[in-house]
Amino acid sequence: MPLVPPAPPVPPKIPTGRELYDAIMGHIEPELTTDAAKTLDDKYKNETPEQRVVRTKRYDLAFERYEEAYREYIATLDAQVTRYRRAAFAHTESRDRDAEKGVLGRIGTFFQQAAA
């Protein structure tokens, strides 16, 4: 019986867009996560124009940091998917090659017996 190589690793988990955004932004500026952003108008209804400028700059910086973290995440995910794809192909090729060897062996045995 042919030895089947171990199954490929589990595919990387790919979060939804909202999950990804909230996970990244939650570490950078929690006020800008999707749920928290809904409360900002109420939270800052009494802020001065100067305070608003400061907050806007903080948010701009947060979005810049988010974009950088997002690019890094996508690069990491791409590498994980590439590794998974290679492992999955190698596993499938090995399994198919073993199955083909079994079929070819049976055919060879058939012809040897027929020739005898």
Rosetta blueprint (number, residue, H / E / L):
1 M L
2 P L
3 L L
4 V L
5 P L
6 P L
7 A L
8 P L
9 P L
10 V L
11 P L
12 P L
13 K L
14 I L
15 P L
16 T L
17 G H
18 R H
19 E H
20 L H
21 Y H
22 D H
23 A H
24 I H
25 M H
26 G H
27 H H
28 I H
29 E L
30 P H
31 E H
32 L H
33 T L
34 T H
35 D H
36 A H
37 A H
38 K L
39 T L
40 L H
41 D H
42 D H
43 K H
44 Y L
45 K L
46 N L
47 E L
48 T L
49 P H
50 E H
51 Q H
52 R H
53 V H
54 V H
55 R H
56 T H
57 K H
58 R H
59 Y H
60 D H
61 L H
62 A H
63 F H
64 E H
65 R H
66 Y H
67 E H
68 E H
69 A H
70 Y H
71 R H
72 E H
73 Y H
74 I H
75 A H
76 T H
77 L H
78 D H
79 A H
80 Q H
81 V H
82 T H
83 R H
84 Y H
85 R H
86 R H
87 A H
88 A H
89 F H
90 A H
91 H H
92 T H
93 E H
94 S H
95 R H
96 D H
97 R H
98 D H
99 A H
100 E H
101 K H
102 G H
103 V H
104 L H
105 G H
106 R H
107 I H
108 G H
109 T H
110 F H
111 F H
112 Q H
113 Q H
114 A H
115 A H
116 A L
